[in-house]
């Protein structure tokens, strides 16, 4: 069941999907692939990929202005390190912080899975305003983080 404003269901698992789309491989004419926001050495982030992730418009139904972009990786072993920590990683954060953080149409929030859950629940409850203010809405920070 899609998450919707006005329908908070505590008897279900809340899953916030990542972007999923068809895309073409860069530099290869008619070479389709599945875009799933995995940041790897073989598929490093690019401005076009970031735009694709945002275009998927993943949100709680009824709160389309709160767009979730869930990017993932499987750690930073040597092979993956450059895509995450090198030039490609810097480009990813530059694209996010310049194109999607203008303070008017877009306001970027880097969040943990716990914070994303809290923000989604706030959206389902009909909250509005700055989604970042709902990071601790239902589930509080772990005790160690709260003490810091």
N, CA, C and O atoms as a GROMACS GRO file, in nm:
protein
  592
    1UNK      N    1   0.084  -0.118   0.000
    1UNK     CA    2   0.000   0.000   0.000
    1UNK      C    3   0.089   0.124   0.000
    1UNK      O    4   0.181   0.134   0.081
    2UNK      N    5   0.062   0.217  -0.088
    2UNK     CA    6   0.143   0.341  -0.087
    2UNK      C    7   0.120   0.420   0.042
    2UNK      O    8   0.010   0.425   0.096
    3UNK      N    9   0.226   0.482   0.089
    3UNK     CA   10   0.214   0.571   0.205
    3UNK      C   11   0.139   0.696   0.161
    3UNK      O   12   0.168   0.753   0.055
    4UNK      N   13   0.042   0.738   0.242
    4UNK     CA   14  -0.042   0.854   0.207
    4UNK      C   15  -0.057   0.948   0.326
    4UNK      O   16  -0.054   0.905   0.441
    5UNK      N   17  -0.072   1.075   0.296
    5UNK     CA   18  -0.106   1.172   0.399
    5UNK      C   19  -0.241   1.131   0.458
    5UNK      O   20  -0.335   1.100   0.384
    6UNK      N   21  -0.249   1.132   0.590
    6UNK     CA   22  -0.374   1.100   0.658
    6UNK      C   23  -0.393   0.952   0.687
    6UNK      O   24  -0.494   0.914   0.744
    7UNK      N   25  -0.297   0.868   0.647
    7UNK     CA   26  -0.310   0.724   0.669
    7UNK      C   27  -0.184   0.669   0.733
    7UNK      O   28  -0.098   0.614   0.663
    8UNK      N   29  -0.170   0.683   0.862
    8UNK     CA   30  -0.055   0.626   0.933
    8UNK      C   31  -0.096   0.487   0.979
    8UNK      O   32  -0.187   0.472   1.060
    9UNK      N   33  -0.028   0.386   0.928
    9UNK     CA   34  -0.058   0.247   0.962
    9UNK      C   35   0.060   0.190   1.038
    9UNK      O   36   0.167   0.171   0.980
   10UNK      N   37   0.044   0.162   1.164
   10UNK     CA   38   0.154   0.106   1.244
   10UNK      C   39   0.160  -0.046   1.233
   10UNK      O   40   0.251  -0.108   1.288
   11UNK      N   41   0.063  -0.108   1.164
   11UNK     CA   42   0.062  -0.254   1.151
   11UNK      C   43   0.131  -0.300   1.022
   11UNK      O   44   0.117  -0.416   0.983
   12UNK      N   45   0.203  -0.213   0.958
   12UNK     CA   46   0.270  -0.246   0.833
   12UNK      C   47   0.417  -0.201   0.842
   12UNK      O   48   0.453  -0.116   0.924
   13UNK      N   49   0.498  -0.259   0.757
   13UNK     CA   50   0.638  -0.215   0.745
   13UNK      C   51   0.639  -0.098   0.647
   13UNK      O   52   0.582  -0.107   0.539
   14UNK      N   53   0.704   0.010   0.685
   14UNK     CA   54   0.717   0.125   0.596
   14UNK      C   55   0.845   0.105   0.514
   14UNK      O   56   0.955   0.100   0.569
   15UNK      N   57   0.828   0.095   0.385
   15UNK     CA   58   0.944   0.083   0.295
   15UNK      C   59   0.946   0.206   0.206
   15UNK      O   60   0.848   0.239   0.140
   16UNK      N   61   1.060   0.273   0.206
   16UNK     CA   62   1.077   0.388   0.118
   16UNK      C   63   1.170   0.342   0.007
   16UNK      O   64   1.288   0.316   0.029
   17UNK      N   65   1.113   0.332  -0.112
   17UNK     CA   66   1.189   0.278  -0.223
   17UNK      C   67   1.295   0.376  -0.271
   17UNK      O   68   1.285   0.497  -0.250
   18UNK      N   69   1.394   0.321  -0.334
   18UNK     CA   70   1.493   0.404  -0.401
   18UNK      C   71   1.450   0.425  -0.545
   18UNK      O   72   1.354   0.362  -0.590
   19UNK      N   73   1.517   0.513  -0.616
   19UNK     CA   74   1.479   0.538  -0.755
   19UNK      C   75   1.502   0.414  -0.840
   19UNK      O   76   1.600   0.341  -0.822
   20UNK      N   77   1.412   0.391  -0.933
   20UNK     CA   78   1.423   0.280  -1.027
   20UNK      C   79   1.374   0.330  -1.162
   20UNK      O   80   1.260   0.373  -1.175
   21UNK      N   81   1.462   0.325  -1.262
   21UNK     CA   82   1.426   0.379  -1.393
   21UNK      C   83   1.510   0.312  -1.500
   21UNK      O   84   1.612   0.250  -1.471
   22UNK      N   85   1.465   0.324  -1.624
   22UNK     CA   86   1.546   0.283  -1.738
   22UNK      C   87   1.638   0.399  -1.772
   22UNK      O   88   1.600   0.516  -1.761
   23UNK      N   89   1.760   0.366  -1.812
   23UNK     CA   90   1.856   0.469  -1.851
   23UNK      C   91   1.944   0.412  -1.962
   23UNK      O   92   1.945   0.292  -1.986
   24UNK      N   93   2.015   0.500  -2.027
   24UNK     CA   94   2.111   0.457  -2.129
   24UNK      C   95   2.251   0.470  -2.072
   24UNK      O   96   2.280   0.562  -1.996
   25UNK      N   97   2.336   0.376  -2.107
   25UNK     CA   98   2.475   0.383  -2.062
   25UNK      C   99   2.543   0.501  -2.130
   25UNK      O  100   2.527   0.521  -2.250
   26UNK      N  101   2.619   0.578  -2.053
   26UNK     CA  102   2.687   0.694  -2.112
   26UNK      C  103   2.781   0.653  -2.224
   26UNK      O  104   2.859   0.559  -2.210
   27UNK      N  105   2.772   0.724  -2.335
   27UNK     CA  106   2.863   0.701  -2.446
   27UNK      C  107   2.830   0.580  -2.531
   27UNK      O  108   2.901   0.550  -2.628
   28UNK      N  109   2.722   0.510  -2.498
   28UNK     CA  110   2.686   0.391  -2.576
   28UNK      C  111   2.544   0.409  -2.629
   28UNK      O  112   2.448   0.411  -2.553
   29UNK      N  113   2.534   0.422  -2.758
   29UNK     CA  114   2.404   0.442  -2.821
   29UNK      C  115   2.319   0.316  -2.805
   29UNK      O  116   2.364   0.205  -2.834
   30UNK      N  117   2.197   0.334  -2.759
   30UNK     CA  118   2.100   0.226  -2.743
   30UNK      C  119   2.152   0.111  -2.657
   30UNK      O  120   2.137  -0.006  -2.692
   31UNK      N  121   2.212   0.146  -2.545
   31UNK     CA  122   2.258   0.045  -2.450
   31UNK      C  123   2.185   0.069  -2.319
   31UNK      O  124   2.236   0.138  -2.231
   32UNK      N  125   2.064   0.012  -2.304
   32UNK     CA  126   1.984   0.039  -2.185
   32UNK      C  127   2.038  -0.031  -2.061
   32UNK      O  128   2.108  -0.132  -2.069
   33UNK      N  129   2.003   0.025  -1.948
   33UNK     CA  130   2.039  -0.034  -1.820
   33UNK      C  131   1.932   0.006  -1.719
   33UNK      O  132   1.851   0.094  -1.746
   34UNK      N  133   1.932  -0.058  -1.605
   34UNK     CA  134   1.842  -0.024  -1.496
   34UNK      C  135   1.914   0.075  -1.404
   34UNK      O  136   2.024   0.047  -1.358
   35UNK      N  137   1.852   0.189  -1.379
   35UNK     CA  138   1.906   0.288  -1.285
   35UNK      C  139   1.843   0.262  -1.150
   35UNK      O  140   1.721   0.268  -1.134
   36UNK      N  141   1.927   0.231  -1.051
   36UNK     CA  142   1.875   0.203  -0.917
   36UNK      C  143   1.950   0.278  -0.807
   36UNK      O  144   1.940   0.242  -0.690
   37UNK      N  145   2.023   0.381  -0.843
   37UNK     CA  146   2.094   0.469  -0.749
   37UNK      C  147   2.203   0.398  -0.670
   37UNK      O  148   2.237   0.439  -0.559
   38UNK      N  149   2.260   0.292  -0.728
   38UNK     CA  150   2.377   0.229  -0.667
   38UNK      C  151   2.500   0.307  -0.711
   38UNK      O  152   2.522   0.327  -0.830
   39UNK      N  153   2.578   0.352  -0.616
   39UNK     CA  154   2.701   0.425  -0.646
   39UNK      C  155   2.815   0.325  -0.637
   39UNK      O  156   2.851   0.279  -0.529
   40UNK      N  157   2.872   0.292  -0.753
   40UNK     CA  158   2.980   0.194  -0.760
   40UNK      C  159   3.090   0.245  -0.852
   40UNK      O  160   3.073   0.345  -0.921
   41UNK      N  161   3.203   0.174  -0.851
   41UNK     CA  162   3.313   0.209  -0.941
   41UNK      C  163   3.270   0.190  -1.087
   41UNK      O  164   3.312   0.267  -1.174
   42UNK      N  165   3.188   0.089  -1.114
   42UNK     CA  166   3.142   0.064  -1.250
   42UNK      C  167   3.029   0.158  -1.291
   42UNK      O  168   3.000   0.172  -1.410
   43UNK      N  169   2.965   0.220  -1.196
   43UNK     CA  170   2.852   0.310  -1.224
   43UNK      C  171   2.860   0.430  -1.130
   43UNK      O  172   2.776   0.445  -1.041
   44UNK      N  173   2.961   0.516  -1.149
   44UNK     CA  174   2.979   0.630  -1.059
   44UNK      C  175   2.868   0.733  -1.076
   44UNK      O  176   2.800   0.736  -1.179
   45UNK      N  177   2.850   0.818  -0.977
   45UNK     CA  178   2.747   0.921  -0.990
   45UNK      C  179   2.786   1.022  -1.097
   45UNK      O  180   2.903   1.052  -1.118
   46UNK      N  181   2.683   1.073  -1.163
   46UNK     CA  182   2.700   1.179  -1.263
   46UNK      C  183   2.585   1.278  -1.245
   46UNK      O  184   2.484   1.242  -1.184
   47UNK      N  185   2.597   1.399  -1.295
   47UNK     CA  186   2.483   1.492  -1.287
   47UNK      C  187   2.357   1.434  -1.350
   47UNK      O  188   2.248   1.454  -1.297
   48UNK      N  189   2.370   1.362  -1.462
   48UNK     CA  190   2.252   1.304  -1.527
   48UNK      C  191   2.186   1.199  -1.437
   48UNK      O  192   2.064   1.191  -1.431
   49UNK      N  193   2.266   1.120  -1.368
   49UNK     CA  194   2.209   1.020  -1.277
   49UNK      C  195   2.137   1.088  -1.162
   49UNK      O  196   2.027   1.048  -1.125
   50UNK      N  197   2.198   1.192  -1.105
   50UNK     CA  198   2.134   1.264  -0.995
   50UNK      C  199   1.999   1.319  -1.041
   50UNK      O  200   1.899   1.306  -0.970
   51UNK      N  201   1.995   1.380  -1.158
   51UNK     CA  202   1.869   1.434  -1.209
   51UNK      C  203   1.765   1.322  -1.228
   51UNK      O  204   1.646   1.343  -1.201
   52UNK      N  205   1.809   1.207  -1.272
   52UNK     CA  206   1.718   1.093  -1.288
   52UNK      C  207   1.662   1.050  -1.153
   52UNK      O  208   1.542   1.022  -1.142
   53UNK      N  209   1.745   1.046  -1.050
   53UNK     CA  210   1.699   1.005  -0.917
   53UNK      C  211   1.591   1.101  -0.868
   53UNK      O  212   1.488   1.058  -0.815
   54UNK      N  213   1.614   1.229  -0.886
   54UNK     CA  214   1.518   1.330  -0.839
   54UNK      C  215   1.389   1.322  -0.921
   54UNK      O  216   1.279   1.334  -0.866
   55UNK      N  217   1.402   1.302  -1.052
   55UNK     CA  218   1.284   1.294  -1.140
   55UNK      C  219   1.189   1.180  -1.101
   55UNK      O  220   1.071   1.186  -1.134
   56UNK      N  221   1.238   1.078  -1.034
   56UNK     CA  222   1.150   0.968  -0.994
   56UNK      C  223   1.042   1.016  -0.896
   56UNK      O  224   0.937   0.954  -0.884
   57UNK      N  225   1.069   1.127  -0.827
   57UNK     CA  226   0.967   1.190  -0.743
   57UNK      C  227   0.913   1.101  -0.632
   57UNK      O  228   0.793   1.100  -0.607
   58UNK      N  229   0.999   1.027  -0.567
   58UNK     CA  230   0.954   0.937  -0.460
   58UNK      C  231   0.911   1.022  -0.341
   58UNK      O  232   0.988   1.102  -0.289
   59UNK      N  233   0.787   1.001  -0.299
   59UNK     CA  234   0.729   1.084  -0.192
   59UNK      C  235   0.611   1.011  -0.128
   59UNK      O  236   0.562   0.911  -0.180
   60UNK      N  237   0.567   1.063  -0.016
   60UNK     CA  238   0.442   1.018   0.045
   60UNK      C  239   0.329   1.081  -0.035
   60UNK      O  240   0.327   1.202  -0.056
   61UNK      N  241   0.235   0.998  -0.079
   61UNK     CA  242   0.124   1.050  -0.160
   61UNK      C  243   0.052   1.162  -0.083
   61UNK      O  244   0.013   1.144   0.032
   62UNK      N  245   0.036   1.275  -0.148
   62UNK     CA  246  -0.025   1.393  -0.085
   62UNK      C  247   0.078   1.491  -0.033
   62UNK      O  248   0.041   1.601   0.010
   63UNK      N  249   0.206   1.456  -0.035
   63UNK     CA  250   0.314   1.546   0.008
   63UNK      C  251   0.426   1.539  -0.097
   63UNK      O  252   0.539   1.504  -0.065
   64UNK      N  253   0.394   1.573  -0.226
   64UNK     CA  254   0.493   1.557  -0.334
   64UNK      C  255   0.611   1.652  -0.325
   64UNK      O  256   0.713   1.631  -0.392
   65UNK      N  257   0.600   1.756  -0.244
   65UNK     CA  258   0.712   1.850  -0.232
   65UNK      C  259   0.825   1.795  -0.145
   65UNK      O  260   0.935   1.851  -0.144
   66UNK      N  261   0.799   1.689  -0.071
   66UNK     CA  262   0.905   1.624   0.007
   66UNK      C  263   0.953   1.503  -0.072
   66UNK      O  264   0.896   1.394  -0.060
   67UNK      N  265   1.055   1.521  -0.153
   67UNK     CA  266   1.107   1.416  -0.241
   67UNK      C  267   1.220   1.342  -0.169
   67UNK      O  268   1.311   1.402  -0.114
   68UNK      N  269   1.210   1.208  -0.170
   68UNK     CA  270   1.314   1.123  -0.112
   68UNK      C  271   1.402   1.070  -0.224
   68UNK      O  272   1.353   1.016  -0.322
   69UNK      N  273   1.533   1.086  -0.209
   69UNK     CA  274   1.629   1.027  -0.301
   69UNK      C  275   1.720   0.938  -0.218
   69UNK      O  276   1.805   0.985  -0.144
   70UNK      N  277   1.699   0.809  -0.232
   70UNK     CA  278   1.775   0.711  -0.152
   70UNK      C  279   1.884   0.651  -0.240
   70UNK      O  280   1.857   0.574  -0.332
   71UNK      N  281   2.007   0.689  -0.211
   71UNK     CA  282   2.124   0.642  -0.284
   71UNK      C  283   2.192   0.538  -0.197
   71UNK      O  284   2.193   0.551  -0.074
   72UNK      N  285   2.249   0.436  -0.259
   72UNK     CA  286   2.314   0.333  -0.177
   72UNK      C  287   2.446   0.287  -0.238
   72UNK      O  288   2.474   0.306  -0.356
   73UNK      N  289   2.524   0.225  -0.152
   73UNK     CA  290   2.650   0.163  -0.191
   73UNK      C  291   2.673   0.046  -0.096
   73UNK      O  292   2.600   0.028   0.001
   74UNK      N  293   2.773  -0.030  -0.125
   74UNK     CA  294   2.805  -0.143  -0.039
   74UNK      C  295   2.943  -0.122   0.023
   74UNK      O  296   3.030  -0.209   0.014
   75UNK      N  297   2.961  -0.007   0.084
   75UNK     CA  298   3.086   0.023   0.150
   75UNK      C  299   3.186   0.089   0.057
   75UNK      O  300   3.153   0.128  -0.054
   76UNK      N  301   3.309   0.100   0.106
   76UNK     CA  302   3.412   0.168   0.027
   76UNK      C  303   3.539   0.085   0.019
   76UNK      O  304   3.647   0.134   0.053
   77UNK      N  305   3.529  -0.042  -0.027
   77UNK     CA  306   3.654  -0.114  -0.051
   77UNK      C  307   3.732  -0.044  -0.162
   77UNK      O  308   3.678   0.042  -0.232
   78UNK      N  309   3.858  -0.081  -0.176
   78UNK     CA  310   3.946  -0.010  -0.270
   78UNK      C  311   3.882   0.016  -0.406
   78UNK      O  312   3.891   0.128  -0.458
   79UNK      N  313   3.818  -0.084  -0.464
   79UNK     CA  314   3.762  -0.067  -0.599
   79UNK      C  315   3.654   0.042  -0.601
   79UNK      O  316   3.643   0.115  -0.699
   80UNK      N  317   3.576   0.055  -0.495
   80UNK     CA  318   3.465   0.150  -0.492
   80UNK      C  319   3.506   0.288  -0.440
   80UNK      O  320   3.434   0.385  -0.461
   81UNK      N  321   3.618   0.297  -0.373
   81UNK     CA  322   3.655   0.419  -0.301
   81UNK      C  323   3.650   0.545  -0.386
   81UNK      O  324   3.598   0.647  -0.339
   82UNK      N  325   3.701   0.542  -0.507
   82UNK     CA  326   3.705   0.664  -0.589
   82UNK      C  327   3.565   0.714  -0.623
   82UNK      O  328   3.541   0.835  -0.628
   83UNK      N  329   3.471   0.621  -0.646
   83UNK     CA  330   3.334   0.662  -0.679
   83UNK      C  331   3.267   0.730  -0.561
   83UNK      O  332   3.176   0.811  -0.579
   84UNK      N  333   3.312   0.698  -0.442
   84UNK     CA  334   3.252   0.754  -0.321
   84UNK      C  335   3.331   0.870  -0.264
   84UNK      O  336   3.273   0.970  -0.220
   85UNK      N  337   3.461   0.857  -0.264
   85UNK     CA  338   3.546   0.952  -0.193
   85UNK      C  339   3.633   1.037  -0.285
   85UNK      O  340   3.697   1.132  -0.240
   86UNK      N  341   3.636   1.005  -0.414
   86UNK     CA  342   3.719   1.078  -0.509
   86UNK      C  343   3.640   1.183  -0.584
   86UNK      O  344   3.543   1.239  -0.534
   87UNK      N  345   3.684   1.209  -0.707
   87UNK     CA  346   3.621   1.313  -0.789
   87UNK      C  347   3.472   1.287  -0.813
   87UNK      O  348   3.392   1.380  -0.809
   88UNK      N  349   3.435   1.162  -0.839
   88UNK     CA  350   3.293   1.131  -0.863
   88UNK      C  351   3.209   1.159  -0.739
   88UNK      O  352   3.098   1.211  -0.749
   89UNK      N  353   3.261   1.126  -0.622
   89UNK     CA  354   3.190   1.155  -0.498
   89UNK      C  355   3.176   1.304  -0.474
   89UNK      O  356   3.071   1.351  -0.430
   90UNK      N  357   3.282   1.380  -0.503
   90UNK     CA  358   3.275   1.526  -0.489
   90UNK      C  359   3.172   1.584  -0.586
   90UNK      O  360   3.097   1.675  -0.550
   91UNK      N  361   3.168   1.531  -0.709
   91UNK     CA  362   3.071   1.578  -0.807
   91UNK      C  363   2.929   1.550  -0.758
   91UNK      O  364   2.841   1.635  -0.773
   92UNK      N  365   2.907   1.433  -0.700
   92UNK     CA  366   2.775   1.398  -0.647
   92UNK      C  367   2.728   1.503  -0.547
   92UNK      O  368   2.616   1.554  -0.557
   93UNK      N  369   2.812   1.534  -0.451
   93UNK     CA  370   2.773   1.629  -0.347
   93UNK      C  371   2.765   1.772  -0.401
   93UNK      O  372   2.682   1.850  -0.354
   94UNK      N  373   2.849   1.806  -0.497
   94UNK     CA  374   2.839   1.938  -0.560
   94UNK      C  375   2.706   1.951  -0.633
   94UNK      O  376   2.639   2.053  -0.620
   95UNK      N  377   2.668   1.849  -0.708
   95UNK     CA  378   2.541   1.852  -0.782
   95UNK      C  379   2.424   1.864  -0.684
   95UNK      O  380   2.333   1.944  -0.706
   96UNK      N  381   2.427   1.785  -0.579
   96UNK     CA  382   2.318   1.789  -0.481
   96UNK      C  383   2.311   1.925  -0.411
   96UNK      O  384   2.202   1.981  -0.395
   97UNK      N  385   2.425   1.977  -0.369
   97UNK     CA  386   2.423   2.100  -0.290
   97UNK      C  387   2.406   2.226  -0.372
   97UNK      O  388   2.373   2.331  -0.317
   98UNK      N  389   2.428   2.219  -0.503
   98UNK     CA  390   2.407   2.340  -0.584
   98UNK      C  391   2.272   2.335  -0.657
   98UNK      O  392   2.194   2.430  -0.646
   99UNK      N  393   2.243   2.228  -0.728
   99UNK     CA  394   2.119   2.220  -0.804
   99UNK      C  395   1.998   2.196  -0.714
   99UNK      O  396   1.889   2.246  -0.743
  100UNK      N  397   2.015   2.122  -0.605
  100UNK     CA  398   1.900   2.083  -0.523
  100UNK      C  399   1.907   2.140  -0.382
  100UNK      O  400   1.863   2.075  -0.286
  101UNK      N  401   1.960   2.258  -0.368
  101UNK     CA  402   1.966   2.322  -0.237
  101UNK      C  403   1.965   2.474  -0.253
  101UNK      O  404   2.048   2.543  -0.196
  102UNK      N  405   1.870   2.524  -0.332
  102UNK     CA  406   1.866   2.668  -0.358
  102UNK      C  407   1.791   2.745  -0.249
  102UNK      O  408   1.786   2.868  -0.252
  103UNK      N  409   1.732   2.673  -0.152
  103UNK     CA  410   1.661   2.738  -0.043
  103UNK      C  411   1.522   2.788  -0.081
  103UNK      O  412   1.450   2.839   0.004
  104UNK      N  413   1.485   2.774  -0.206
  104UNK     CA  414   1.352   2.816  -0.251
  104UNK      C  415   1.274   2.697  -0.301
  104UNK      O  416   1.181   2.650  -0.235
  105UNK      N  417   1.311   2.646  -0.418
  105UNK     CA  418   1.240   2.528  -0.470
  105UNK      C  419   1.290   2.402  -0.400
  105UNK      O  420   1.212   2.310  -0.375
  106UNK      N  421   1.418   2.397  -0.370
  106UNK     CA  422   1.480   2.279  -0.311
  106UNK      C  423   1.550   2.312  -0.181
  106UNK      O  424   1.613   2.417  -0.168
  107UNK      N  425   1.540   2.222  -0.085
  107UNK     CA  426   1.620   2.228   0.036
  107UNK      C  427   1.668   2.086   0.064
  107UNK      O  428   1.588   1.997   0.092
  108UNK      N  429   1.798   2.067   0.058
  108UNK     CA  430   1.859   1.935   0.070
  108UNK      C  431   1.875   1.897   0.217
  108UNK      O  432   1.913   1.979   0.300
  109UNK      N  433   1.845   1.771   0.247
  109UNK     CA  434   1.866   1.716   0.382
  109UNK      C  435   1.935   1.581   0.366
  109UNK      O  436   1.880   1.490   0.303
  110UNK      N  437   2.052   1.566   0.423
  110UNK     CA  438   2.115   1.435   0.432
  110UNK      C  439   2.060   1.372   0.558
  110UNK      O  440   2.069   1.431   0.666
  111UNK      N  441   2.004   1.252   0.548
  111UNK     CA  442   1.942   1.189   0.664
  111UNK      C  443   1.981   1.043   0.675
  111UNK      O  444   2.021   0.979   0.578
  112UNK      N  445   1.970   0.992   0.796
  112UNK     CA  446   1.988   0.848   0.820
  112UNK      C  447   1.856   0.777   0.788
  112UNK      O  448   1.755   0.842   0.763
  113UNK      N  449   1.858   0.645   0.790
  113UNK     CA  450   1.734   0.568   0.767
  113UNK      C  451   1.632   0.600   0.876
  113UNK      O  452   1.513   0.612   0.846
  114UNK      N  453   1.676   0.614   1.000
  114UNK     CA  454   1.585   0.648   1.111
  114UNK      C  455   1.520   0.784   1.087
  114UNK      O  456   1.399   0.800   1.106
  115UNK      N  457   1.600   0.881   1.046
  115UNK     CA  458   1.547   1.015   1.021
  115UNK      C  459   1.452   1.015   0.902
  115UNK      O  460   1.350   1.084   0.904
  116UNK      N  461   1.484   0.938   0.797
  116UNK     CA  462   1.395   0.929   0.682
  116UNK      C  463   1.261   0.868   0.723
  116UNK      O  464   1.156   0.915   0.679
  117UNK      N  465   1.263   0.766   0.806
  117UNK     CA  466   1.139   0.706   0.858
  117UNK      C  467   1.058   0.813   0.931
  117UNK      O  468   0.938   0.828   0.907
  118UNK      N  469   1.122   0.887   1.020
  118UNK     CA  470   1.053   0.990   1.096
  118UNK      C  471   0.991   1.096   1.006
  118UNK      O  472   0.878   1.139   1.029
  119UNK      N  473   1.063   1.137   0.904
  119UNK     CA  474   1.012   1.239   0.812
  119UNK      C  475   0.894   1.183   0.733
  119UNK      O  476   0.795   1.254   0.710
  120UNK      N  477   0.903   1.058   0.690
  120UNK     CA  478   0.791   0.997   0.617
  120UNK      C  479   0.667   0.986   0.706
  120UNK      O  480   0.556   1.012   0.659
  121UNK      N  481   0.684   0.947   0.832
  121UNK     CA  482   0.570   0.939   0.923
  121UNK      C  483   0.509   1.078   0.943
  121UNK      O  484   0.387   1.093   0.944
  122UNK      N  485   0.593   1.180   0.957
  122UNK     CA  486   0.542   1.317   0.971
  122UNK      C  487   0.460   1.356   0.848
  122UNK      O  488   0.355   1.418   0.861
  123UNK      N  489   0.508   1.319   0.730
  123UNK     CA  490   0.432   1.348   0.607
  123UNK      C  491   0.298   1.275   0.610
  123UNK      O  492   0.196   1.333   0.574
  124UNK      N  493   0.299   1.149   0.651
  124UNK     CA  494   0.175   1.072   0.657
  124UNK      C  495   0.077   1.133   0.758
  124UNK      O  496  -0.044   1.124   0.740
  125UNK      N  497   0.130   1.194   0.862
  125UNK     CA  498   0.046   1.260   0.962
  125UNK      C  499  -0.003   1.397   0.916
  125UNK      O  500  -0.080   1.462   0.986
  126UNK      N  501   0.040   1.440   0.798
  126UNK     CA  502  -0.005   1.568   0.745
  126UNK      C  503   0.079   1.687   0.787
  126UNK      O  504   0.040   1.801   0.764
  127UNK      N  505   0.194   1.661   0.849
  127UNK     CA  506   0.283   1.772   0.886
  127UNK      C  507   0.333   1.840   0.759
  127UNK      O  508   0.341   1.777   0.653
  128UNK      N  509   0.365   1.967   0.771
  128UNK     CA  510   0.424   2.037   0.658
  128UNK      C  511   0.535   2.126   0.708
  128UNK      O  512   0.570   2.124   0.826
  129UNK      N  513   0.591   2.205   0.619
  129UNK     CA  514   0.704   2.290   0.655
  129UNK      C  515   0.835   2.223   0.619
  129UNK      O  516   0.843   2.150   0.520
  130UNK      N  517   0.937   2.248   0.699
  130UNK     CA  518   1.071   2.196   0.675
  130UNK      C  519   1.078   2.050   0.720
  130UNK      O  520   1.067   2.022   0.839
  131UNK      N  521   1.096   1.956   0.627
  131UNK     CA  522   1.101   1.815   0.667
  131UNK      C  523   1.214   1.786   0.766
  131UNK      O  524   1.203   1.695   0.847
  132UNK      N  525   1.322   1.863   0.760
  132UNK     CA  526   1.434   1.841   0.851
  132UNK      C  527   1.396   1.859   0.996
  132UNK      O  528   1.464   1.806   1.085
  133UNK      N  529   1.290   1.932   1.023
  133UNK     CA  530   1.250   1.953   1.162
  133UNK      C  531   1.181   1.830   1.222
  133UNK      O  532   1.147   1.828   1.340
  134UNK      N  533   1.160   1.726   1.139
  134UNK     CA  534   1.094   1.605   1.186
  134UNK      C  535   1.189   1.486   1.196
  134UNK      O  536   1.144   1.371   1.203
  135UNK      N  537   1.319   1.511   1.197
  135UNK     CA  538   1.418   1.403   1.204
  135UNK      C  539   1.398   1.311   1.324
  135UNK      O  540   1.426   1.192   1.316
  136UNK      N  541   1.352   1.365   1.435
  136UNK     CA  542   1.334   1.288   1.558
  136UNK      C  543   1.187   1.275   1.595
  136UNK      O  544   1.154   1.256   1.712
  137UNK      N  545   1.099   1.285   1.498
  137UNK     CA  546   0.955   1.293   1.520
  137UNK      C  547   0.897   1.176   1.599
  137UNK      O  548   0.821   1.198   1.693
  138UNK      N  549   0.930   1.053   1.564
  138UNK     CA  550   0.875   0.935   1.630
  138UNK      C  551   0.984   0.858   1.702
  138UNK      O  552   0.974   0.832   1.822
  139UNK      N  553   1.086   0.821   1.629
  139UNK     CA  554   1.197   0.747   1.687
  139UNK      C  555   1.307   0.844   1.729
  139UNK      O  556   1.359   0.918   1.644
  140UNK      N  557   1.344   0.846   1.856
  140UNK     CA  558   1.448   0.939   1.900
  140UNK      C  559   1.586   0.890   1.855
  140UNK      O  560   1.602   0.774   1.816
  141UNK      N  561   1.684   0.977   1.862
  141UNK     CA  562   1.821   0.935   1.831
  141UNK      C  563   1.865   0.828   1.930
  141UNK      O  564   1.813   0.821   2.041
  142UNK      N  565   1.961   0.745   1.891
  142UNK     CA  566   2.014   0.647   1.987
  142UNK      C  567   2.070   0.719   2.109
  142UNK      O  568   2.114   0.834   2.098
  143UNK      N  569   2.071   0.654   2.225
  143UNK     CA  570   2.118   0.720   2.347
  143UNK      C  571   2.256   0.783   2.336
  143UNK      O  572   2.278   0.891   2.389
  144UNK      N  573   2.349   0.718   2.268
  144UNK     CA  574   2.484   0.774   2.253
  144UNK      C  575   2.480   0.903   2.175
  144UNK      O  576   2.546   1.000   2.213
  145UNK      N  577   2.404   0.906   2.066
  145UNK     CA  578   2.394   1.028   1.984
  145UNK      C  579   2.322   1.138   2.061
  145UNK      O  580   2.358   1.255   2.049
  146UNK      N  581   2.221   1.102   2.138
  146UNK     CA  582   2.147   1.201   2.215
  146UNK      C  583   2.234   1.266   2.322
  146UNK      O  584   2.218   1.384   2.352
  147UNK      N  585   2.327   1.189   2.380
  147UNK     CA  586   2.415   1.241   2.484
  147UNK      C  587   2.518   1.339   2.426
  147UNK      O  588   2.562   1.431   2.495
  148UNK      N  589   2.555   1.318   2.299
  148UNK     CA  590   2.654   1.406   2.235
  148UNK      C  591   2.588   1.537   2.206
  148UNK      O  592   2.652   1.627   2.152
   0.00000   0.00000   0.00000
